[in-house]
Structure formats: structure tokens, C-alpha cells
């Protein structure tokens, strides 16, 4: 019986000593901060992208550059920025407003309730372009609704360009029957590894 009491007493003493010993240990050295992960899409330089408010939920978006790469690359970057802006404004999807002019031959896009459903359809993302050719101070304009081919065939001939689009932000469930509707999160996820800011 006495032996059992002695063992219990020793065990209690060890339990009491354990926290005291831990308090006596030297504090851990501060850890060095790890390398910061760079953003997947580098930030654009000032003036490359602008978003001007138009009405309660509308924006006029413009991408400007001097080194023309390809129509697809620049238009995709503009779509990516539209998706990012939509999410920053706490909205979930956006629609492209087609700017048709007198004389355009491409018909306006209409929703197709009986058609397939998509999160976005890049074939209907059609910005309007302005550009200058080398040695010319005059801006030229091209609309994707004019029915004429895209005019820039030699990237080296372009000294300045602008691609612009008007969008309207929306919340709630997307109208996926509308070809001009784009789910912001899906567009962001699809383009984030493909685009980079124009220069």
C-alpha cells in the first residue's frame, strides 16, 4: 500500500514539473517570411486598362497599347478584366452591350431559349477597335458588326491601338440563354493562365 502511494506521488510530481520545464525553455526564433507568390496575371501599367462608369451598373472598358500582338490575345485580356471588375463590384455575371451603327451588316445577337446553355461564349465577345498605323497620326476604327474583315494583318504596321467594350453587371442567376451573358468566375478561371497585360 505504501509503495502505491509513493508511485502516485512521484507521478504527480512529474506532471507538475512538466509545465514548469516547458516555461523555462528559450522562446523560438522568429521565422523568416517565405517568398511571395506573384500574381498569375501581372498588374497592368498605368493607362493600359480603364473602366468608366456608365449608369448604375454599366462600364465602358478600354485596353490601350502600342505593341500589337494578336486580336485574340488583346480581346481575351479585355474579357478577363471585365470578369475581375464584375467580381470586385460584388456581382456574379455581366453582359456585353453590342454597339451597332448604321450600315452594319452583322445582325444583333438575340437570346435562344431553346439553345444550349453555357457559362460564357467567347465567340460573341466582340469589342470595337481603334488603331493607328505607323507614320499616320489619324485613328482608324473597326467594328466587328460592320461585316468587313479585321483590318490589322501586319502587327508591325500598328503604332497604337484600343479595344473597347461596354458591359452591364448583374447579380443572381445568370441568363444562360443569352449569348452575350458571361459568368465572371468562369471567365476568370478560364483566362487567368492565358492572358497578360498589353504594352
N, C-alpha and C positions, 0 to 999 in steps of 0.2 A: 504493500500500500504506500509506504513512504517513497519507494522507488518511482511509482507512478506519479506522485506529486512532484518529485524532483524533475522528472522529464517534462511535465507540463509547465513547470516554472521556467525551465531553460528555453522551451519553445516560445513561451510568451515573451521572454527577454529578446530572443532573436527577432520576433515580429516588431517589437518596439525599436530595436536597433536599426532595422532596415530603412525606415523613412529618414532617420537621423543621418545615416550614412549617405543616402541619396541627396540630402540637402547639403552635405559637405562637399559634394563633387563640384568641380570647376564648371562655370557656365560654358555652353557650347559656343564655338567660334561662329560668327555670322557667316552665312553662305553668300558666295558671290552670285549676283543675278545672272541667269542664263542668257544666251543670245536671243534677241528679239526676232520673232518670225516676221519677215517682211510681208506686206500685203500681197495677195495674189495679183491684183491689178495695181500697178504703181500709180501714185497720185498724178494728176494732170498738171501741167504748168499753168500759171495764170493766163486766162484768156482762151484756153483751149476749149473749155466747155462752159456754157452759160445756160441758165434756166430763168426765164422771165415769167412771172405770174400773169395769167390771163383769166380773169373771172375767179369765182370761188374755188374751183378745183382744177383749173386748166393751167398749162405751162407751155411756153414756146421754148424749145430746146435747140441749141446750136452747137455744133462741133466745128472748130476752125483749125486750119493747119496750113503748112507750106510744103511739106514733103508728102506728095500723094503716093499712097501705097496701092490700095485697091478699093474699089467701091464697096465690096463686101466687108472688108476689114473696118472701114470707117463707119458704115451703116450699122454694123454689129456693135461697135463701141457706143454709138448713139443709143441703140436699144438697151444696152447694158446700163448706161447712165439713167435712162428712163425708168428701168426697173429699180435701181438703187434709190432714185428720188422718190418713187412711189412708196417704197418701204420706209424711207426716212420720214415721210409725211403720214405714217401710220395708216396707209391704205394698202389694199391687197392686190389690186389689178388696175390696169389702165387701158384706155382705148386710143387708137391713133385717129386723128381727125384728118381726113383726106382734103387737101386744098385743090379743088378743081377750078380751072379757069375756062373762060370762053374759048372755044376752039379745041379743047382737049377731046381726044377720041377714045380714051380708055374709060369704060363705064364705071360709075361709082360702085363700090363694094357694098353688098347687102347681106344681112344675116340669112342663114339657111337652116331653118328649124329641123329639116329632115336630113341634114348632112351629118358628117362625122363630127365628133367633139374633140377639141384639142386644148391644151393649156396655152399654147401660142402657135402662131403660123407666121414664120419669118418671111414667107413669100409675099405677105401682104404688108410687111414693114417697108414702106416706100417713102423715104424722105425726099425733100426738094433740094436741089443743088444750085450753088453759085460758084463760079470759078474764074480765075484769070489765067491766061496763057502767058508764057514768058515773053517779056518785051511789050506787053499790052497793058495799059492802065485800066481798061474797061472791064467791068464784070459781065459775065455771061450767065444766063440762067437756064436750067434744065429741069423739067417736071417729069416724073415717071408716068404722068397721066396724059402727056402730050402725044404719045404714040410713036415718038421718034426714039432711035437707039441712044443708049448712054453715050455722050459725046467724047468722053476722055478715053482715048485709045493709047496715048503715049504718056505715061506718068511723068516723064521728064519735061514735058511741054507745059506742065501746070506749075504756076508760081504761088498761087493762093487758092484756097477752096473753103467752102462752107456747106455743111449738110444740116438741114433743119427739119424739125417735125413738131407738130402741135399735138399734145396729149391731154387727156382728161383722166383724173384719178378717181377711183371708185373703191368702196368698201363692201364687205359682204360677199355673197356668192356671185361668181363671175358668170356673165352671159357667154357660155362657151359655144353658142350657135353663131356668134358674131366673129367673122374672120379678123376683125380689127381689134379684138379683145386679147389682152396679154396678161397672164398670171405673173406677177412681178417676181415671186420667189422662184418659179420655174425658169423664167428667162435669166435671172441672176445665176442660178445653178448651172445652166447650160453654157453660158458665155464667160463665166468668171475665169476659166482656164484658157480662153481663146483670144481675149482682147487685150489691147494695151493702148494708152493714150496716143493720139496722133501728135506729130511735131510740126 
